Amino acid sequence: MTNNFQNPFKDIDSLKLTFNHIKIWYTAGMGFFTDAYDLLIIGYILATITDAYKYAGIKILGFTEYLFGPNADFWIGLLASSAIWTAIAGQLLFGYLGDRIGRKAIYGVEATILSLGALLSALAWNLPALIAFRMFMGFGIGGDYPISATIMSEYANVKDRGKLVALVFANQALGSIAAAVVGIVSALVLPPDIAWRVMAGIGAIPAATVIYLRRKVPETPRYSLLVKGNLQEAQKAAQILGAKLDMNKPIVAKRIGIRDFFSKYGLLLLGTAGTWFILDIAFYGTGVYSAAVLAPIFGNPFPSHITATLSLSQFQSDLAKALFLGAVPYLVGFPGYFTAVALMDKLGRKIIQLQGFSMMAIIYVIVASIAIVNSKGLISGFLIPAEIAFAIYSLSFFFIDFGPNTTTFVIPAEVYPVRYRTTGHGISAASGKLGAAITVYLFPALVSSIGIKNILIMLAIVSIIGAILTWAFVPEPKQKSLEEVAKEELEVAKTKVS
């Protein structure tokens, strides 16, 4: 923090963890539970519809004809990525609005969009309608990133801030598990035409539980005082935590234009946006091709189809197995989220991100070195026992989550000035989703052209670049106030504070 002003948020920063911190975490975290659920469940929905026809000859009117027609690749790609593209737009717009009109003004809107989009998806009458509703839902998913992260960081105490913001994000781990459980159980006990709708509709519930709570969350003390200049509102927000603002004179954050912002924070933006872009290339890249690594180990989940079209009961059993195998990487990565939470304020964000990228690169090189590929570039076996190869490969998911998947979310919520905090987070998050979208679209073509082994080498190089960007451009926010980390410039308010 520059200028010789006493930090007005000293009491908030020095608080011990309170029940209201946990309440804000729950309010913010349920959005990310839903985000993960809705982004992952589409893979299970797509598998349910396509495999039903492929292995059991079951047609779902309004859907099967698109997914097996002459333009099947187009429709599959559009369905799989539709929510990702609109999430980018949501991250940018809500990030801008969060700084422009306030965090509270729009908090709850994104949860409403999420819940409504999931419900409408379950009622879709054909594939284009499902794509349209998921695009609508994706807009809410994107909006959740900058607003929830910033509200948690601006209410948090310094000692636990990294842990609390990371816990918001760690709800993705719980959402991933929920998607797997709902997908597997639905596939096992329901016919395909009902199962996929149940999978989609359940995603409406978690976000709906926090819409009211989000609308009731007061504007953060930092935005109320430093941007709006409203001392009374800021004091009320601080009192929720049992704290008070320590002020000798009315102060606000200095206004800076967009040109000055990029001049002062441009390299920082390269660090937070660039590392998130790279992380999502690796995260979605390994997620898309997990099946190629798992297949030589666990075999074909539909073995009976080799000799006959499956009965409904046999198909349901095999589909549940296939969905479970697809969920294995997320199960392995689950402890990584909470390892990051536990160590975020001890090791620091930068160290965790550096070691995560580094371990990812090492693991990708090892797996590429021991993989045996066939003429189509697909993995047919390993030079070592398959179970050991799988264990090594699975560690990449642990270090993604105990690494940049968590820290790229936490850091942008801390390092930008209050007038650009949600904007900086929104741009960084949108960069990540852009990397995800590019990966979903380009990697299928890369498999046929260069093979999975070379893709793993490429991901190793990408991870090394992520580590370099982290080392060069990402600061360490651990145990520092937000104003100190962002080098916030404070000045006496030109008008009387409310």
C-alpha positions in Angstrom: 0.0 0.0 0.0 1.4 3.3 -1.0 0.9 6.7 0.6 1.2 7.3 4.3 -2.3 6.1 5.3 -3.1 3.7 8.1 -4.7 0.5 6.7 -8.5 0.9 7.5 -9.0 -2.8 7.2 -6.4 -3.8 9.8 -9.1 -5.2 12.1 -10.6 -7.3 9.4 -7.2 -8.6 8.3 -6.2 -9.6 11.8 -9.4 -11.5 12.7 -9.4 -15.1 13.6 -11.6 -17.4 11.4 -15.3 -16.8 12.2 -18.6 -18.5 11.5 -19.4 -15.7 9.1 -16.3 -16.4 7.1 -17.6 -20.0 6.7 -21.1 -18.7 5.8 -19.6 -16.5 3.0 -17.5 -19.5 1.9 -20.6 -21.7 1.6 -22.5 -18.9 -0.2 -19.7 -18.5 -2.7 -18.7 -22.2 -2.9 -22.0 -23.7 -3.9 -21.7 -21.8 -7.2 -18.4 -23.7 -7.9 -19.9 -27.0 -6.8 -22.5 -26.4 -9.5 -20.0 -25.1 -12.1 -18.0 -28.3 -11.9 -21.1 -30.5 -11.8 -22.6 -28.9 -14.9 -19.3 -28.8 -16.9 -18.5 -32.4 -16.2 -22.1 -33.9 -16.5 -22.3 -33.1 -20.2 -19.7 -35.8 -20.8 -21.9 -38.3 -19.1 -25.0 -37.0 -20.9 -23.2 -37.3 -24.3 -22.0 -40.8 -23.5 -25.4 -41.9 -22.4 -27.1 -40.7 -25.6 -24.4 -41.9 -28.0 -23.6 -45.2 -26.3 -27.3 -46.1 -26.1 -27.6 -46.1 -29.8 -24.1 -47.5 -30.5 -24.3 -50.5 -28.1 -28.0 -51.1 -27.5 -29.7 -49.7 -30.6 -31.8 -47.2 -28.5 -32.7 -44.0 -30.3 -33.6 -40.9 -28.4 -35.7 -38.7 -30.8 -34.4 -35.2 -31.3 -30.9 -36.2 -30.2 -29.6 -39.4 -31.8 -30.2 -38.2 -35.4 -27.9 -35.2 -34.8 -25.1 -37.2 -33.0 -25.0 -39.9 -35.6 -25.9 -37.9 -38.7 -23.6 -36.6 -41.5 -22.6 -33.6 -39.2 -22.1 -35.6 -36.1 -18.6 -34.3 -35.3 -19.9 -30.7 -35.5 -22.8 -31.3 -33.1 -20.7 -33.3 -30.7 -18.1 -30.6 -30.5 -20.7 -27.9 -30.2 -22.5 -29.7 -27.4 -19.3 -30.5 -25.5 -17.9 -26.9 -25.7 -21.1 -24.7 -25.8 -20.9 -23.8 -22.1 -17.2 -23.1 -22.3 -17.6 -20.4 -24.9 -20.3 -18.6 -23.1 -18.4 -18.9 -19.8 -15.7 -16.8 -21.4 -18.2 -14.1 -22.1 -19.7 -14.3 -18.6 -16.2 -14.0 -17.0 -15.4 -10.9 -18.9 -18.8 -9.2 -18.5 -19.4 -10.0 -14.9 -15.7 -9.1 -14.1 -16.2 -5.7 -15.7 -19.6 -5.1 -13.9 -18.3 -6.2 -10.6 -15.8 -3.3 -10.6 -18.1 -0.9 -12.4 -21.3 -1.2 -10.3 -20.2 -3.4 -7.4 -20.0 -7.0 -6.3 -23.3 -7.1 -4.5 -25.3 -5.5 -7.4 -24.9 -8.6 -9.5 -24.2 -11.3 -6.9 -26.9 -13.9 -7.2 -27.7 -13.1 -10.8 -25.1 -15.7 -12.0 -26.5 -18.3 -9.6 -30.0 -17.7 -11.0 -28.7 -18.1 -14.6 -26.9 -21.3 -13.5 -30.0 -22.9 -11.9 -32.4 -21.9 -14.6 -30.0 -23.0 -17.4 -29.6 -26.5 -15.8 -33.4 -26.9 -15.3 -34.1 -25.9 -18.9 -31.4 -28.2 -20.2 -33.3 -31.1 -18.5 -36.4 -30.1 -20.4 -34.8 -29.7 -23.8 -36.8 -31.2 -26.7 -33.9 -31.6 -29.1 -30.1 -31.2 -29.4 -30.1 -27.6 -30.6 -32.3 -26.6 -27.7 -30.0 -28.4 -25.2 -27.0 -26.6 -26.7 -28.9 -23.2 -26.4 -29.8 -23.8 -22.8 -26.3 -24.9 -21.9 -24.9 -21.8 -23.6 -27.2 -19.8 -21.3 -26.0 -21.7 -18.3 -22.4 -21.3 -19.3 -22.9 -17.5 -19.0 -23.7 -18.0 -15.4 -20.8 -20.3 -14.8 -18.4 -17.7 -16.2 -20.0 -14.9 -14.1 -19.4 -16.9 -10.9 -15.6 -16.9 -11.2 -14.6 -13.2 -10.6 -17.5 -12.3 -8.3 -17.3 -15.2 -5.8 -13.5 -15.2 -5.7 -13.3 -11.5 -5.0 -16.1 -11.4 -2.4 -14.3 -14.1 -0.5 -10.9 -12.5 -0.7 -12.3 -9.0 0.3 -14.0 -10.4 3.4 -11.2 -12.8 4.4 -8.6 -12.3 7.1 -5.0 -12.2 6.0 -4.0 -15.4 7.9 -6.7 -17.6 6.2 -7.4 -15.7 3.0 -5.6 -18.2 0.7 -7.3 -21.1 2.4 -10.8 -19.5 2.2 -10.5 -18.6 -1.5 -9.0 -22.0 -2.2 -11.9 -23.6 -0.4 -14.4 -21.8 -2.6 -12.6 -23.3 -5.6 -12.3 -26.7 -3.9 -16.1 -27.1 -4.1 -15.3 -28.1 -7.7 -13.8 -31.3 -6.3 -17.1 -32.0 -4.6 -19.1 -31.1 -7.7 -17.0 -33.4 -9.7 -17.7 -36.3 -7.4 -21.4 -35.5 -7.3 -21.5 -35.5 -11.1 -19.8 -38.9 -11.2 -22.2 -40.3 -8.6 -25.4 -38.9 -10.2 -24.2 -40.0 -13.7 -23.3 -43.5 -12.6 -26.4 -44.1 -10.6 -28.7 -42.6 -13.2 -27.1 -44.7 -15.9 -27.5 -47.8 -13.8 -31.1 -47.6 -12.8 -32.9 -45.4 -15.4 -33.5 -45.9 -19.1 -31.2 -43.6 -21.2 -33.9 -41.2 -22.3 -34.7 -40.4 -18.7 -31.2 -40.8 -17.2 -29.7 -37.9 -19.2 -32.5 -35.6 -18.2 -32.0 -36.4 -14.5 -28.3 -35.8 -14.8 -28.9 -32.4 -16.3 -31.8 -31.3 -14.0 -30.1 -32.1 -10.7 -27.5 -29.4 -11.5 -30.2 -26.8 -10.8 -30.4 -27.6 -7.1 -27.1 -26.5 -5.5 -27.0 -23.1 -7.1 -30.7 -22.5 -6.2 -29.9 -23.0 -2.5 -27.7 -19.9 -2.4 -29.5 -17.4 -4.6 -31.2 -15.8 -1.6 -28.0 -15.9 0.5 -26.1 -14.2 -2.3 -28.6 -11.4 -2.7 -28.3 -10.8 1.1 -24.5 -10.6 1.2 -23.6 -6.9 1.8 -21.2 -5.1 -0.4 -17.7 -5.8 0.7 -16.1 -3.3 3.1 -13.3 -2.6 0.7 -15.5 -1.8 -2.3 -17.9 0.2 -0.2 -15.2 2.4 1.2 -12.4 2.6 -1.4 -14.6 2.7 -4.5 -18.0 4.0 -3.4 -16.7 6.2 -0.6 -19.5 5.0 1.7 -18.1 4.7 5.2 -21.4 3.8 6.8 -22.0 0.9 4.4 -18.4 -0.3 4.9 -18.7 -0.2 8.7 -21.9 -2.3 8.5 -20.2 -4.9 6.3 -17.2 -5.1 8.7 -19.6 -5.6 11.6 -20.9 -8.8 10.1 -17.4 -10.2 10.8 -17.3 -8.7 14.2 -14.8 -6.1 13.1 -14.6 -2.3 12.6 -12.8 0.0 10.2 -9.8 1.8 11.6 -9.9 5.3 10.0 -8.6 8.7 10.9 -9.7 10.3 7.7 -11.9 9.4 4.7 -9.9 7.7 2.0 -10.6 6.1 -1.4 -8.5 4.2 -3.9 -7.0 6.4 -6.5 -8.7 6.2 -9.9 -6.5 5.0 -12.7 -7.4 4.9 -16.4 -7.3 1.7 -18.4 -4.0 2.8 -20.0 -2.4 3.3 -16.6 -3.8 0.0 -15.5 -2.1 -1.9 -18.3 1.1 0.1 -17.8 1.3 -0.8 -14.1 -0.3 -4.2 -14.1 0.2 -5.5 -17.7 3.0 -7.9 -16.8 1.0 -9.1 -13.8 -1.9 -9.8 -16.1 0.4 -11.8 -18.4 1.3 -13.9 -15.4 -2.2 -14.6 -14.1 -3.9 -14.9 -17.5 -1.0 -16.7 -19.2 -0.6 -19.3 -16.5 -4.4 -20.0 -16.3 -4.5 -20.4 -20.1 -1.7 -22.9 -20.0 -3.2 -24.7 -17.0 -6.5 -25.3 -18.8 -4.7 -26.6 -21.9 -3.1 -29.3 -19.7 -6.1 -29.9 -17.5 -8.6 -30.4 -20.4 -6.0 -32.1 -22.5 -5.3 -34.8 -20.0 -9.0 -35.0 -19.2 -10.0 -35.5 -22.8 -7.4 -38.3 -23.3 -7.6 -40.1 -20.0 -9.6 -42.9 -21.7 -6.6 -43.5 -24.1 -4.4 -44.2 -21.1 -7.1 -46.1 -19.1 -8.2 -48.4 -21.9 -5.0 -50.6 -22.0 -5.4 -51.0 -18.2 -9.1 -51.6 -17.7 -10.1 -52.8 -21.1 -13.3 -52.1 -23.0 -16.2 -51.3 -20.7 -18.7 -52.8 -23.3 -17.1 -56.2 -23.8 -20.4 -58.0 -24.6 -21.1 -55.7 -27.6 -18.4 -57.6 -29.6 -20.8 -60.5 -30.2 -24.3 -58.9 -29.8 -26.4 -55.8 -29.4 -26.8 -55.3 -25.6 -30.0 -55.7 -23.7 -31.1 -52.7 -21.7 -30.0 -54.1 -18.4 -26.6 -55.2 -19.7 -26.1 -51.8 -21.4 -27.0 -50.0 -18.2 -24.4 -52.0 -16.3 -21.7 -51.5 -18.9 -22.5 -47.7 -19.2 -22.2 -47.3 -15.5 -18.8 -49.0 -15.6 -17.7 -46.7 -18.5 -18.8 -43.6 -16.7 -16.9 -44.7 -13.6 -13.7 -45.2 -15.6 -14.1 -41.7 -17.0 -14.4 -40.4 -13.4 -11.2 -42.1 -12.2 -8.9 -39.1 -12.9 -11.2 -36.7 -11.0 -11.3 -39.1 -8.1 -7.5 -39.3 -8.1 -7.2 -35.5 -8.2 -9.7 -35.0 -5.4 -7.1 -34.9 -2.5 -5.0 -32.4 -4.5 -7.6 -29.7 -4.0 -7.6 -30.0 -0.2 -3.8 -30.5 0.0 -3.7 -27.1 -1.7 -6.2 -25.6 0.8 -4.2 -26.9 3.8 -0.9 -25.5 2.6 -1.9 -22.4 0.7 -1.2 -20.0 3.6 1.9 -22.0 4.7 3.9 -22.7 1.6 2.4 -19.8 -0.4 0.6 -19.6 -3.7 3.7 -19.1 -5.9 5.6 -22.2 -4.5 2.5 -24.4 -4.9 2.0 -23.2 -8.5 5.7 -23.7 -9.4 5.9 -27.2 -8.0 2.6 -28.1 -9.6 3.7 -27.1 -13.1 7.1 -28.7 -12.6 5.7 -32.1 -11.5 3.1 -32.1 -14.3 6.0 -31.7 -16.8 8.0 -34.5 -15.3 5.0 -36.9 -15.2 4.0 -36.2 -18.8 7.6 -36.9 -20.0 7.7 -40.2 -17.9 4.3 -41.4 -19.3 5.3 -40.5 -22.9 8.6 -42.4 -22.4 7.0 -45.6 -21.2 4.0 -45.6 -23.5 3.8 -48.1 -26.5 1.7 -46.6 -29.3 0.1 -48.3 -32.3 0.0 -47.2 -35.9 -2.8 -44.8 -35.2 -0.8 -43.0 -32.5 -3.0 -44.5 -29.7 -1.5 -46.1 -26.6 -1.6 -49.9 -26.8 0.5 -50.7 -23.7 3.4 -49.7 -21.5 7.0 -50.7 -21.0 6.3 -51.2 -17.3 3.3 -52.9 -15.6 0.1 -51.1 -16.6 -1.0 -50.5 -13.0 2.3 -48.7 -12.2 2.0 -46.6 -15.4 -1.6 -45.7 -14.4 -0.4 -44.7 -10.9 2.3 -42.4 -12.4 -0.2 -40.9 -14.8 -2.8 -40.3 -12.0 -0.3 -38.2 -10.1 -0.5 -35.6 -12.8 -4.1 -34.9 -11.7 -3.0 -34.7 -8.1 -0.4 -32.1 -8.9 -2.7 -30.2 -11.2 -5.1 -29.7 -8.3 -2.3 -29.3 -5.7 -0.9 -26.7 -8.0 -2.0 -24.3 -10.7 -5.7 -25.5 -11.0 -6.2 -24.0 -7.5 -3.6 -21.2 -7.4 -4.6 -19.7 -10.8 -8.0 -19.1 -9.2 -6.7 -17.7 -5.9 -4.0 -15.4 -7.0 -6.0 -13.0 -9.3 -8.5 -12.4 -6.5 -5.6 -10.9 -4.4 -3.2 -9.1 -6.6 -5.2 -6.5 -8.5 -6.3 -3.1 -7.1 -9.9 -2.8 -5.8 -11.2 -0.9 -8.8 -9.9 -3.6 -11.2 -10.0 -6.7 -9.0 -13.0 -8.5 -10.6 -11.9 -7.3 -14.1 -8.4 -8.8 -13.6 -9.8 -12.0 -12.3 -12.4 -12.2 -15.1 -9.7 -11.7 -17.8 -7.5 -14.3 -16.2 -10.4 -16.8 -15.9 -11.5 -16.1 -19.5 -8.0 -16.8 -20.7 -8.2 -20.2 -19.0 -11.5 -21.1 -20.6 -10.1 -20.0 -24.0 -7.3 -22.5 -23.4 -9.9 -25.2 -22.6 -12.0 -24.4 -25.7 -8.9 -24.5 -28.0 -7.9 -27.8 -26.5 -11.4 -29.4 -26.9 -11.4 -28.4 -30.6 -7.8 -28.9 -31.7 -6.6 -32.0 -29.8 -8.8 -34.6 -31.7 -7.0 -33.5 -34.9 -3.6 -33.6 -33.1 -4.2 -37.2 -32.1 -4.5 -38.3 -35.7 -1.6 -36.1 -36.8 1.1 -36.5 -34.1 -0.3 -39.2 -31.7 -0.8 -39.2 -28.0 2.8 -39.6 -27.1 3.8 -36.4 -28.8 0.7 -34.7 -27.2 2.1 -35.6 -23.8 5.5 -34.1 -24.7 3.7 -31.0 -25.9 1.9 -30.8 -22.6 5.2 -31.1 -20.7 6.6 -28.2 -22.7 3.5 -26.2 -22.0 3.8 -26.9 -18.3 7.4 -25.7 -18.3 6.3 -22.4 -19.9 3.6 -22.1 -17.1 6.4 -22.5 -14.5 8.5 -19.8 -16.2 5.6 -17.4 -16.3 4.9 -18.1 -12.7 8.4 -17.4 -11.6 8.8 -14.3 -13.7 5.4 -12.5 -13.4 3.4 -13.8 -10.4 3.9 -12.2 -7.0 3.5 -14.0 -3.6 0.4 -12.6 -1.8 0.9 -14.8 1.3 0.3 -13.0 4.7 -0.1 -9.6 3.1 -3.1 -7.3 3.0 -4.8 -6.9 -0.3 -3.8 -3.2 -0.4 -0.1 -4.1 0.1 -0.2 -6.9 -2.5 -1.8 -4.7 -5.2 0.3 -1.6 -4.3 -3.0 0.2 -3.9 -2.7 4.0 -4.0 -5.0 5.6 -1.5 -5.9 9.3 -1.3 -8.2 11.6 0.7 -11.7 11.5 -0.6 -12.5 14.6 -2.6 -16.1 14.6 -1.5 -17.4 13.9 2.0 -17.6 10.3 2.8 -21.2 9.0 3.4 
